[in-house]
């Protein structure tokens, strides 16, 4: 019985990964796979899979500009990640919630969730996550015409991306500057 559960949880993880990776190709397919992963995870009472299923759905809904469903999915994911104390999942979901609010031009809520994710990324030594958040924060400050703050966060992002040699994000941030 345990082998089947392991096999089923692996299948749930694969469906969730497929869902997440489809967001940039075909979000409707991503939603289809996310629902399958979520259904299987619920059947197994597999909380990490349930959280990932909701998070992958949130990303796909956000790409489709279905912001109510994106937020609903993200907040469900966040609740489960908090229950199982998955800090990486919490940080990623908080950042995703920030993106949804940013896409709706709700800059104060976007900043709130970015700044809520930031200390968790720092605790996890997630340099890429920190740099990404700094870049997103810079974009919001730029959109608010707070250019000094925007530059402050853009340069923080570049510094980290140079340290980890992530050239695409260096280029993107230089373009923002």
N, C-alpha and C positions, 0 to 999 in steps of 0.2 A: 504494500500500500504506500509506503514512504517513497518508493521509486516513482510511482505514478504521480504523487504530489510534487516531487522535485521536477519531474518531466513537465507537469502542468504549469508549475510556477515559472519554469524556464520558457515555456510557450507564451505565458502571459507577458513575461519580460520582453520577449521578441516582438510580440504584437505591439506593445507600448513603444518599443524602439522604432519599429517600422512607422508607427503613427507619428512619432516625433520627427522622424526624418522626412516624412512626406509633406510637412508644412510648406516647404519652399517649392515643392514640385506640384502637388495636387492636394490642397487642404481637405477637399471632400473625401478623398481616399484616406487621408490621415485621420479624419473623424471616424470613418468606417472601421479602420484598424484599432483606433483608440477605444471605441465602444466594445469591440471584441475583446481586447485586452482587459478592459474594465469589467466586462461581464464574467470572464474567466477568473479574474482576481477576486471578484465578489463571491463567486461560487466557492472558491478555495479559502475565503476569508484571509487572503494574502494582502495584508495592509500595505507593504511597500509597493506592490503591484497596483493596488487601488489608487494610491497617491500618484504614482507615475501615470496611470491611465488618465486621471483627472488633469494632471499637468500637461500631458500631450494633447488632450482635447482642448485645453485652454489656449495652447499655442496655435493650434489649427483654427480655432474660432477667432482668435485675434487677427490672424492673417486674412480671414474672410471679413474682417470688420464687424463681426458679430460680438460686440463688446459685452452685452449682458451675459451671454453664454460663456464667454471667455472668463469673465470675473467669477461667475458662479462656479465654473470648473476649478479655477485657480484657488478660490477660497476653500473649496472642499479639499483640494490637494494639500493646501497649507495646514488645515486642521489635522489631517492625518499625519503629515510630516511632523507636526508638533507633538502629536500623541506618541509617535514612535521615536521621537528625538533624533530625527534625521536632519542634521544641520545643513548638509549640502543641499538637500531637497528644500529645506526652508528658505535658504538664501536664494536658490534659483527661482523658487515660486514668488518670493517677494519681488525679485527683479522683474519677473514676468508680469506681476500685477502693476508694477511701475510702468512697464511698457504699454499696458492697456490704457492706463490713465493718460500717459503721454500721447498716445494715438487719439485720444479724445480731447486733447489740449487742456486737460485738467492737470496743470503743472504742479500745483501744490500737493495733490495726492501722489503724483508721480515721484516728486522729490521725497515725500514722506516714505514711500516704500523703498526707494533706492537707498536712502540713508538708514533705513531699518535693515536692509540686506548687507550694507557695507561692513559693519563690525563682525558679522558672522563670517563673511568672506575673509576678513583679516585674521580672525581666529583660526580659520582653516588654512591659512597661508595660500589662498587661491588668488595668485597674482593676476591671472587672466580675468577672473571675475571682478577683482578690484579695478583693474584697468578699464574694463567694459563699463562698470558703474560710473567711474570718473568721467568717461567719455559721454555717457548718457546724461549725467548731471550737467556737464559742460554744454551739451546741446540745449537742454532746457533753459539754462541761464542765458544762452545766446538768444533763444526764442523770446525770452523776457527782456531782451536788450540790456542785460546785466553783463556787459562784455568783460569787465575785469574778473568777475567770478567765472565766467565761461572760460577765459584764458587760463585761470588758475587750475581748473579741473582738466582742461585739455592738456596742459603741460604735465600734470600728475599722471594722466593716462599715457602720454608719450614716454615719460620716464620709465614707467613699469614695462610698457611694451618693448622699449629698447633693451631693458634688462633681460627679458625673456625672448628677445629677438622675434617678435611677432610683427613682421613687416606689413601685412595687410592693414592692421589696426593703426600702425604708425602712419601709414599713408592716408588712411581715412581721417585720422585726427588732424593731420597736417592740412588736409583739404578743408576741414571744418574751421581751422584757424584762419 
